[in-house]
């Protein structure tokens, strides 16, 4: 299935939902993306503050959050919303 066909199918699915449920999905998506961005940034700054005293363990978690952000960026849902 092409990217356009997948996008069209997802749009149709969202249109068929109860408006309240569609809004919940929209809000949850934006909240999760915002939360991941905030988490990544906060972990990065916290790691800078602690430096090598904790072997940069927080930057490892920052990178995991960045991977999650990248995964969300690949989502068609974000493009549609």
VENTAKA-V386504 format. One record per pair of residues at least 12 apart in sequence whose C-alpha atoms are under 10 Angstrom apart, sorted by sequence separation. I is the first residue (numbers start at 1). J is the second residue. D is the distance in Angstrom with one decimal. If there is no record, write none. Layout:
BEGIN
i:I j:J d:D
i:I j:J d:D
END
This chain:
BEGIN
i:14 j:26 d:9.8
i:44 j:56 d:9.5
i:46 j:58 d:7.1
i:47 j:59 d:5.8
i:45 j:58 d:9.1
i:46 j:59 d:8.5
i:47 j:60 d:9.2
i:43 j:57 d:9.5
i:44 j:58 d:6.9
i:45 j:59 d:8.8
i:47 j:61 d:9.6
i:43 j:58 d:5.7
i:44 j:59 d:5.7
i:47 j:62 d:8.8
i:42 j:58 d:9.4
i:43 j:59 d:6.4
i:44 j:60 d:9.1
i:46 j:62 d:9.7
i:42 j:59 d:9.9
i:43 j:60 d:8.9
i:44 j:61 d:8.6
i:45 j:62 d:9.5
i:40 j:58 d:9.5
i:41 j:59 d:9.9
i:43 j:61 d:7.0
i:44 j:62 d:5.9
i:40 j:59 d:8.7
i:43 j:62 d:5.3
i:44 j:63 d:8.8
i:42 j:62 d:8.2
i:43 j:63 d:9.1
i:40 j:61 d:7.8
i:41 j:62 d:7.4
i:39 j:61 d:9.2
i:40 j:62 d:4.7
i:43 j:65 d:8.9
i:39 j:62 d:7.4
i:40 j:63 d:7.4
i:40 j:64 d:8.2
i:41 j:65 d:9.1
i:37 j:62 d:9.7
i:40 j:65 d:5.4
i:41 j:66 d:9.3
i:36 j:62 d:9.5
i:39 j:65 d:6.9
i:40 j:66 d:6.3
i:38 j:65 d:9.4
i:39 j:66 d:9.1
i:40 j:67 d:9.7
i:36 j:64 d:9.8
i:37 j:65 d:7.7
i:40 j:68 d:9.6
i:36 j:65 d:6.1
i:37 j:66 d:7.8
i:40 j:69 d:8.8
i:35 j:65 d:9.6
i:36 j:66 d:7.7
i:36 j:67 d:9.7
i:37 j:68 d:9.4
i:36 j:68 d:7.3
i:37 j:69 d:7.1
i:36 j:69 d:6.4
i:35 j:69 d:9.7
i:33 j:68 d:8.9
i:34 j:69 d:9.4
i:32 j:68 d:10.0
i:33 j:69 d:6.8
i:36 j:72 d:9.5
i:32 j:69 d:9.3
i:33 j:72 d:7.2
i:32 j:72 d:9.0
i:33 j:73 d:8.9
i:29 j:72 d:8.9
i:33 j:78 d:9.2
i:29 j:77 d:8.1
i:30 j:78 d:8.3
i:29 j:78 d:7.5
i:26 j:77 d:8.7
i:30 j:81 d:8.9
i:25 j:77 d:9.4
i:26 j:78 d:8.8
i:29 j:81 d:8.6
i:26 j:80 d:9.8
i:27 j:81 d:9.7
i:26 j:81 d:6.6
i:25 j:81 d:9.4
i:14 j:77 d:9.5
i:11 j:76 d:9.4
i:10 j:76 d:7.9
i:11 j:77 d:8.6
i:14 j:80 d:9.5
i:10 j:77 d:7.6
i:14 j:81 d:9.7
i:7 j:76 d:6.5
i:11 j:80 d:7.0
i:6 j:76 d:8.2
i:7 j:77 d:8.3
i:10 j:80 d:8.3
i:11 j:81 d:9.2
i:7 j:79 d:8.7
i:8 j:80 d:9.4
i:3 j:76 d:8.8
i:7 j:80 d:7.6
END
